[in-house]
């Protein structure tokens, strides 16, 4: 078996993914996102699950070039984007759950409470959610009420309770967004989407 360097393995994997993907109408930037998600998960179903609305690739390029901060719901997403953040645009990254107030409402989760605190301090941020549907729903409610105008929302929470509903709420917004429909998603998927965006826009700049 021949020895491969990590970069060679990634390129070979990308080539195989491109060969195995079914026909698509994705733009080059959208393709870069979907390809990286498939590379992360080895799951080609994501080709039909990842949806792009209101020109999120272009929105990401503008926001990253302007130094717009990134807010993630949990630390796993922040950890997953750390290397690419340092090598490209170097935006500030805040983890919402770590910003949760000590006292939260009886019907609120710590992640949702932390997310509200973060987005109200940075209403034009890039928001990346890979774990908590309650955080995504809270963001959608703030947008619908006209209190915040994020530059971009990535919605990829995973699970069963309120996951599909939160993604459906995101899909109704005119804000630039990328959503992983259905129950699938997760921190690794959310990080893969943002990593692809940062790499793609950095290379195009």
C-alpha positions in Angstrom: 0.0 0.0 0.0 1.5 3.4 -1.0 2.1 6.0 1.7 0.1 9.2 1.4 0.6 12.5 3.1 -2.5 14.1 4.7 -2.9 16.7 2.0 -2.7 14.0 -0.7 -5.3 11.9 1.1 -7.7 14.9 1.2 -7.2 15.7 -2.5 -7.7 12.0 -3.4 -10.8 11.9 -1.2 -12.2 15.1 -2.8 -11.6 13.6 -6.3 -13.4 10.4 -5.3 -16.4 12.3 -3.8 -16.7 14.4 -7.0 -16.7 11.2 -9.1 -19.4 9.6 -7.0 -21.7 12.6 -6.6 -24.8 12.6 -8.7 -25.5 15.4 -11.1 -26.0 18.7 -9.4 -26.7 22.4 -10.1 -24.4 23.7 -7.4 -22.3 26.8 -7.9 -18.5 26.2 -7.3 -18.8 27.7 -3.8 -21.8 25.6 -2.9 -20.1 22.5 -4.3 -17.1 23.2 -2.1 -19.4 23.2 1.0 -21.3 20.0 0.1 -18.0 18.2 -0.8 -16.4 19.0 2.5 -19.5 17.9 4.4 -19.5 14.6 2.6 -15.8 14.3 3.2 -16.4 14.8 6.9 -19.3 12.3 7.2 -18.8 9.9 4.3 -22.5 10.3 3.8 -23.6 11.2 0.3 -27.2 11.9 1.5 -25.9 15.4 2.5 -25.9 16.3 -1.2 -29.7 16.5 -1.0 -29.9 17.8 2.6 -27.7 20.9 2.4 -29.7 23.9 1.2 -28.5 27.4 0.3 -30.7 30.5 0.5 -30.3 34.2 -0.2 -26.7 33.9 -1.6 -24.9 32.7 1.5 -21.6 32.2 -0.2 -21.4 35.8 -1.3 -22.6 36.9 2.2 -19.9 34.9 3.8 -17.2 36.4 1.6 -18.2 39.9 2.5 -18.7 39.3 6.2 -15.4 37.4 6.6 -13.5 40.1 4.7 -15.0 42.7 7.0 -14.0 40.8 10.2 -17.5 40.0 11.3 -17.3 37.8 14.4 -18.5 34.2 14.5 -20.8 32.9 17.2 -21.1 29.1 17.6 -23.6 27.3 19.8 -21.1 24.9 21.4 -17.4 24.5 21.9 -17.1 21.5 19.6 -18.0 23.7 16.6 -15.4 26.3 17.7 -12.8 23.5 18.1 -13.6 22.2 14.6 -13.0 25.5 12.9 -10.0 26.7 14.9 -7.3 25.7 12.5 -9.0 27.2 9.5 -9.8 30.4 11.4 -6.1 30.9 12.2 -5.0 30.1 8.7 -7.5 32.3 6.9 -9.6 35.3 8.0 -8.9 35.1 11.7 -12.3 36.3 12.9 -13.2 36.4 16.5 -15.1 33.3 17.7 -17.5 33.2 20.7 -19.1 30.1 22.1 -22.7 30.8 23.1 -23.1 28.2 25.8 -20.1 29.6 27.6 -21.8 33.1 27.7 -25.0 31.8 29.3 -26.1 33.9 32.3 -26.1 32.2 35.7 -29.9 32.5 36.0 -32.0 31.4 33.0 -35.7 31.1 32.4 -37.5 27.9 33.4 -38.3 27.1 29.7 -34.9 28.1 28.4 -31.7 26.1 27.7 -28.3 27.4 28.6 -27.3 27.3 25.0 -30.3 29.4 23.9 -29.8 31.8 26.7 -26.1 32.2 25.8 -26.9 32.6 22.1 -29.4 35.4 22.9 -26.8 37.2 24.9 -24.3 36.9 22.1 -26.4 37.9 19.2 -27.8 40.9 21.0 -24.2 42.0 21.6 -23.3 41.2 18.0 -26.5 41.4 15.9 -24.7 41.2 12.5 -22.5 38.2 13.3 -22.0 34.9 11.5 -24.0 32.3 13.5 -23.1 28.6 13.4 -25.3 26.1 15.1 -24.4 22.4 15.0 -25.9 21.0 18.2 -28.7 23.0 19.9 -32.1 23.5 18.1 -33.2 25.7 20.9 -30.4 28.1 20.0 -31.4 28.1 16.4 -35.0 28.7 17.3 -34.0 31.6 19.5 -32.0 33.2 16.7 -34.9 32.8 14.2 -37.3 34.5 16.7 -34.9 37.4 17.1 -34.6 37.8 13.3 -38.3 37.6 12.8 -38.8 40.3 15.5 -36.4 42.5 13.7 -34.0 42.7 16.6 -31.0 41.2 14.8 -29.7 41.0 11.2 -27.0 38.3 11.1 -24.6 38.3 8.1 -25.1 34.5 7.8 -26.7 31.7 9.6 -25.6 28.1 9.4 -28.2 25.8 10.9 -27.2 22.1 11.3 -28.4 20.9 14.7 -28.8 17.2 15.0 -31.3 15.0 16.8 -35.0 14.5 17.3 -36.7 17.1 19.5 -37.4 20.5 17.8 -34.6 19.9 15.3 -36.7 19.7 12.2 -38.9 22.6 13.4 -36.0 24.9 14.1 -34.6 24.2 10.6 -38.0 24.9 9.1 -38.1 28.2 10.9 -34.7 29.1 9.5 -35.8 28.2 6.0 -38.6 30.8 6.2 -36.1 33.7 6.8 -34.8 35.9 4.0 -31.4 36.1 5.8 -28.5 34.4 3.9 -28.4 30.9 5.4 -27.3 27.4 4.9 -29.4 24.7 6.5 -29.1 20.9 6.7 -32.6 19.7 6.4 -34.0 16.8 8.3 -32.7 15.3 11.5 -29.0 15.0 10.4 -26.3 17.5 11.2 -24.1 17.9 14.2 -21.1 19.9 15.3 -18.7 18.3 12.8 -21.1 19.1 9.9 -21.6 22.7 11.0 -17.8 23.1 11.3 -17.3 21.5 7.9 -19.7 24.0 6.3 -17.9 27.0 7.8 -14.5 25.7 7.1 -15.4 25.2 3.5 -16.7 28.8 3.3 -13.6 30.2 4.9 -11.3 28.3 2.6 -13.3 29.0 -0.5 -13.7 32.7 0.1 -10.0 33.1 1.2 -8.8 31.4 -2.0 -11.1 33.7 -4.1 -10.0 36.9 -2.4 
